[in-house]
Amino acid sequence: MNPEPGLPVAKQESAVEHAKEMNHAGEAAVSRRKFLFKVSIAINALVAAAIATPVIGYLLGPIRKKGAYNSWIELGQVSDYHEGETVLATYRNPNTDKWDGDTGNVACYVRRDAGDKFTVFAVNCAHLGCPVRWFPQSELFMCPCHGGVYYSNGDRAAGAPERGLFTYNHNVIGGKLMIDAGQMPTLANEAKLVKGILPCPGTSKPTIG
């Protein structure tokens, strides 16, 4: 900035210094605005990422875990089950994560009919999904919610359900009982066309029942 003519030298120097200070103050204000603008962009990006992460995980979850479906799970040795008896068994849902804990364990009822012939029942009532209980004295499955009753072979006996218990696809390989535990057996799953299901280990083609 050029000093104004006619002003004393001291006043001219003071005006120059004042102009420099104003210029520095303006630059500092601009720098603060730029900094705050960048901080706001970073905060907005973090918020957007926090919102988008669970949504993306939900959308991509079925693709990421596709291999968990049609998974054959071992329920133990055939010799672990006695002919004519129905027992409660559990397996680990293949469509879970390590941190799911006990919630990843699924119950089912296993009945050894004779030899290598088994029936593996879903534990849920065919009415509204309440867990049924097996009563060996009467040889009946009973639902505590709405009075559903099933015979030992899973057929409906009485109560609200309109059908029998759902069953798992299973097979016996190498003396071990295997079930297709990739997804829970329900009426919706049974209504689908069974196509492209992975074969049970030890077989060359899909096995149902």
N, C-alpha and C positions, 0 to 999 in steps of 0.2 A: 504494500500500500504506500503510495507516494504522499509525503507530507504536504499539507495544504500551504500554499504561499501566504506569507504575511503573518503566520502564527509563530510565537516564540519557539525556540528549539526545544525547550523542556516540554511545552504543551504538545508539540509535534511528536516527540518521543513517547509521551503518555498516550496519545491517540493511537500510535502504532502498537504499543503494548496491549492497549485495550482491544484493538482489532484482532491481535494474535490470540488473546485470551478467549474472545468470542468465537474465533475460528476453532480453537481447540475444544471449547465446550460443545460446539455444534458437532464436531467429529465424534466426541465421546457419546453424545446423545444418539447419533446414528449407529455407533457401534453397539450401544446397549439395545437399541431397537432390533438390530440384526441378531444379536445374541438371544433376546427373548423370543424372536420369531423362530429361530432354529430350535430353541427349547420346546416351544409349543408344538412344532412339527414332530419332534421326537416323542413327546408325550402322547400326541394323537396317534402316532404310529404304534406305540406300545399298547394303547387302548384297543386299537383296531386289531392288533395281533391277538390280544387276550380274548376278544370276542370271536374272532375267526377260527382260532385253534380248535375249540370243541366242535364247531360246525363242520370244519373240514374233516376232523376225526370221525364224526358221525357219518359223513358222506362216503369217506374212503374206507371205513371200517369193514363193510362187507367184502370189499375187494381185497383188503389186506389179509382178512381171515378166511378167504375163500377155501383154502386148503383144509380148514378145520372141519368143513362139512363132509359128509360121507366118510367119517373117520371110524374105523373099526377098533373097538376097545376091548381089552381082555377083562373078563369077569372072574377069572380064576380057573382052576383045573376042574375037569368034569367030575373027578373023584371027590371034590369038595361038596357036591350036592348029592343028596340021597333020593332014590326013586320014590315018587309019590309025595314028596314034601315040597312045600313052598316056603322060601326064606327071603328075607330082606337083604338086598345087596346094594352096594354103592360103587360109583365110578366117578372119575374126574371128567367134567365136561371139557372136551377139547377146544371149545370156543371161549375159553376164559384166559385171564392173565394171572401171573404169579401172585399179584397183590389182592386177588379176589378172595383168598382165604377159603374158609369153609363154605362160602356161598357158591363156590365152583364145584362142590360135590353134589352129585345127583343120585337119588335113591330109585330103586326099581325092585320088583319082585321076580324071583326066578323060581320056576317050577320044573323039576325034572320028571317028565312023564314016564319015560322008560328008555334005558340005554342012552343013546346020544340024542334022543328027542327031548327038546326043551320048549318051554314057553316063557318069554320074558315080558312081563307086564309093566307098563308105565304106572307109576305110583299115584298118578292123578286121576280123579273121578272124571268120567266122560261127560258129566253134566256141566259143572263150572270149574273143574280143576282142583277141587279140594283133595288133599292127600287121603287115600283110603287106608284102612287097616285090615290086616289078615288075621282071622280068628281060626286057628287050627282045630279047635274043638267042634265048631259047626261047619268048618271048611267053607267059609264065606268071606268075601271082601265086603267091608261096610264103610260107607262114607258118613262122617259125623255131621256134615253140613245140612244135607237135605234128604237123608234117609236112603241114599242109593245102596243097593245090595247086588253083589255079583257072585256067581258060582265059582268054584275052584278053577274052572277052565276060562274064566273071565267073562262069560256070557252074563247078560243082564238078568237079574232075578226079580227085582222089585225097585220101587222108588222113582225118583225124578229122571234119572238117565234114560235116554231113548235107545241106547246101544250098549255093547259090552266095553270092557276095558281096552285101551289101545295097547298094542304090542310092538316090540322092537324086532327089526330084522336081525337074525342071528345065524350063527354057523359054528360048527365044532371043527377046529383045526389042530392037529397034533395033540389031542387030548385037552385042549383049552377051549372054553366057551367064549366066543367073540360076539359082540353086538355092534350094530351100526348106530353109534351114539352121536353122530354129527348134529342131529337136530331132534327135538322131542317129537315122538309120534303123536300126531293130532289128526283130526278129521280133515283139516286143511291140507296137511302134508299127504294124507292118503288119497285125497281127491286129485292130486297132481299126477301127471303122467310120469311114471318112473322111467327115466331115460338118462343114460350116461352115468349111472351110479358106479362108483369105484368098486371093483371086485374085492371080496374078502381075501386077506392074505392067504396064500396057499391054493387059490382057485384061479381059473383062467377067465371066468365070466362072473357077472353080478349074481349074487345069491340072495334070495328073498325067502325068509322063513326057514 
